[in-house]
Amino acid sequence: MPTLSVIIPLFNEKSTILEIIRLVQEVDIHKEIIIIDDYSTDGSREIISSINANNIQVILHDNNYGKGRAIQSGIAKANGDIIIIQDADLEYDPSEYSKLIEPILSGHADVVYGSRFIGSSAHRVLYFWHYVGNKFLTMLSNMFTNLNLTDMETCYKAFRSETIQNIRLKENRFGFEPEVTAKIAKTKSRIYEVGISYMGRTYEEGKKIGVKDGLWAIWCIIKYNFY
């Protein structure tokens, strides 16, 4: 069975980090877990620094660089055959890993996106304009990449390690999503989507992405598809 590398970028998620680690550990797949703390100030850093498990590696950033940089740090350290990105906020369910990586294991895919907008799994009902923004960014990305993704901005992306580790990534913050999509598209990799559940949270509950990140994503779509 191939080894899975689960990359968890972390910033100020002390209330959920231990629970997400528990849920990831419960997944019956041979795996390593790489947690990258992006200079948390709420106690998350101290919590993960005290973890003692053979399959968990902790990386501590010396500054708050952003989610994209944390993911880059994790990819560089990953030893598994397949790499999955896992947010630390409990919006995405690790029990769905097997569904996410099945197209790779069966030899059909090099990259799999977990879409929040297809399938019959449960989805929390939240912000209309956030939904519209996600659909717009996905459509704009698709126009440039000539892909037909339904959810470019999803956290759940699984990659064959050799596919993602051969791509040079630059974006430090939430621009990671459009950047990696543009660069994956240029490699002519086989990309699949599977429907996933989504238990989104409100801004009061800690959601961090905002309007400025959406505007930057537009710039990244143009930048990484043209240049």
C-alpha angles and dihedrals in degrees: 000000000000119000119248123217111204111199115201115188108200135197123159099333101131093142094058109024098090091046094051090048089052092050093048091048090053092060107106097229128106103255152153122219120215115192117192114194109204095205099292117196100191100075097273090115093057092046095055093040088063095052115115113192129132095227097046123090120188123205119190118202117214092220141020100267101156142257094289093056091047090053090049090053090051095048090051091055098041118117100177128107091236127035123207127186113223124185116219096225103083094244090119126052118230091202085078095064093102090056091047097051099037094094088054094046091049090054097246102106142041094189131025126194119202104222122210090196103059133056133038101275121124118277125186112235110236140134120009095199092047088055091048090049092051092049092047093050091047092050092048091048091049091052090060100036096038089228124133100222119157097201117027091162096058118128093216106086122149122196138183099247095235089054098054098032091059092057120088109223123196110172115107100191136030090318085089092089099058092036096054091043092053093046095045089051090054091055090060089232119169105257124194134179129212127187116251137182120254127202098185121191132218127247087254088057092052110276107159110187115098147167095290090055090052092052090048089050089057090054091047092052090055095040100049096041096049102035 
